[in-house]
Amino acid sequence: MAGVKLVVALLLLVYVSWAGALVHHVVGGDRGWDTSSDIEAWLSNKVFRVGDKIWFIYSGGQEGVVELKSREEFDSCDVSNPIRTYTEGLDAVLMGSEGIRFFTSSKPKSCKDGLRLLVEVQSNREIKSDAKSETATITLAAGPISFSAGAPAATTLAAGPISSPAVGLAATTLADGPISSSAVAPAATTLAPEPISPSAATHFTCT
């Protein structure tokens, strides 16, 4: 298994630069696809989405992987009629669509000993939705904002005109020093310090 662990380590080292999939999952972690792996424990905190890849790493010739069609075959470790068979020892499987997929060892005994994997593939819409929400938030923040008073601040406010009380944050940088409550900050512009009356001091923080 030392060779398997080495391959896993290399995969984990470069996985962030791999193109094409959202996430690469090495089944079984550093032990790989082996009867000594606790596949259930490894699976417990995993989320699989369309576009992800799962990797089966094992000693070719000693183990293998089959994909089964039904939950009944999976539960009974009936590997007599697989829809796919993997034997290379370093097998990548693309999660191309939503649904449940059933993988087991090609050996019924190993399957019954726990070497099997049920993968529930979810839509990646949630990720896209989160990205859209983030973009929407930034767009809102980039509109006119306001504040009731200015203070010495090295803070970041949204690009756009500034009027009065504070609503948005994030893209124009104010220089250290007092600013006027009526000051108008153009987008992506640094403002120099301007004097204001002592009663007009407040502090803006980014959230």
N, C-alpha and C positions, 0 to 999 in steps of 0.2 A: 504493500500500500504506500510505500515511500514515494514511488513514482507518481501515483495518483495524487498524493498531497502536493508534490511539486507542481504538477500540472494545474491543480486547483489554485495554488498560490499565484502562479503566473496569470491565470485567467482573471483572478480577482484584482491583480495589479493593473491589468490593462483594460478592465471591463468598461471603465468610464469613457474610454476613447473609441469603443466599438460603435460602428454605425449601424442603423437599421432597426434596432429594437429599443423599446423603452427601458426594459430591465433584463439583465441576464441572470438567471437563477441556476446555481450549481447545486443539483439535487444531492442532499446529504451533507452539504457543507464540506469541511476539510477531509471527511472520510469518503466522500463520493458515494457512488451507487454500490453499496456493500451491505452484507447482512449485519455487520457491526454498527452500521449507522442507525440512528433512531429517526427514521423518516417522519414519523408522526410528530415528534418534537420539532424537527426542522420545519415541517409544514405549518406549524401552529401560528406563526406570525407572518406568513407570506400572503401577499395579494398578487394575483396574476391577472394581467390585462392584455387585451388584443394588441399584438405587436411585440410582446415579450418573447424571450426564448428561454427554454429550460435545457440544461446540459446534463447528460448522463455520462459520468466518468467512472470507468471500471476496468478491470483486467480482462481484456478480450480473450475469449476461449473459456474463461472460468464462469463468467456471468454473461447476461444479455438482457435486453429490454424488449418487451412486446407491448403493443397498444391493443387494448381489447375494445369490443364494440359496446358491451352492456355492463350494467352494474352487477347483474347476476354472475357473469363470468368473472368479474373482478372479485366479488365477495367469495366465490368458491375456488378462486385460483385456477380456473379452467383456461389454460393457455393453448388449447388445441386448435383454435380457430382465430388467430390474431389478425387484425386488419393492417398492422405494420410490425416489422421486426427490425431491431437495431443490434448490430454485433461489432461495431468498429472499436468500441472502448472509449470513444470521445464523440458523442452524438448530440447534436444540437437540434431541438425540435421547436419550430415556430408556432406560437399560439396565434393562429390566423383568424380565428372567429370566436364569438362568445359560445359558451357551453361547457359541458363537463367532459373531461377526457380521462381515460383509465389506463394507467401504465403499471406493469408488474415485471418481476424477474421472469426470464424465459424458463426458469426452473420452478415447477410447482412447489417444491419443498422450501426454496428461498422465499417465494411469494407468501407461503403460509407462516414463515418465520418473520414476516413484516416487511419484506422488500417489495413494496408496491406503493403507488402514488396516485391519488385521485386529485386532479387539477380542475378547479372551477374557474374558468376564464371569464372575466368581467369586461364590460365595455370600457373603453378609454375616454368616453364622453365626459366623465367626471373631471378628468385631468384637463381636458379642453375647456370645460366650463369654468374651472378655477382660474385658468389662464385668462379667459375673457373677463371674469370678474375683476381680476387684478388690473387688466388694461382699463376697464371702465372706471375703477377707482382712481387710477392715475389721471385719466382724462378729466374727471370731475375736479380733481385737485389742481389741475392746470388752469382752471377758470379763474374769474375774479375772486379775490379773497379780501378779507378786511380784518382790522384789529382796532381795539379801542384806544390803545396807546402803544408807543414803541419804547424799547430799552436797548442798552448795549447788548448786541446779540451776534453770535457767530452761529446762526441757525439756518436751516434750509427751509424755504417757503416755496409754494407752488409758483411756477412761471405764470405771469399774467398781472394785470393791474391790481393794486392793493387799495382798498378803501377802508371799511371799518365794521363789525367785530370778527375775529379770526375764524376761518372755516376750513381752509385747505393747507396742505403741506407738500413740499417736495420738489424743487428743480431749480430755483433761483437762490443764490447764496448772498446773504447780507453780510457786509464787512463789520468787524467789531466797532462799536460806537453807537451813540444814541441816534435814533431816527425819528422823523416827524410822523405823527399819526395820519397826516394828510398826504404823506409821500406816495408817489406812484412808482412802482418798480417794474420796468420793462422786463420781458421774458429773457432768462438766461443772462442777466446783467448784474454786475457787482456794484452795490451802492456804497459811496463813501460816507463817513460819519457826518451827521448834521446835528446841530444843537437843538434840544427841545426843553420845554419847561420841566422842572424837577418833579411836578405832580403827575407827569405823563409817563412814568416808567413802568414797564411790565416785561415779562420774559416769555419768549416763545420756545417751546420744545417740540421736537419731532416725535410722532407716534407711528 
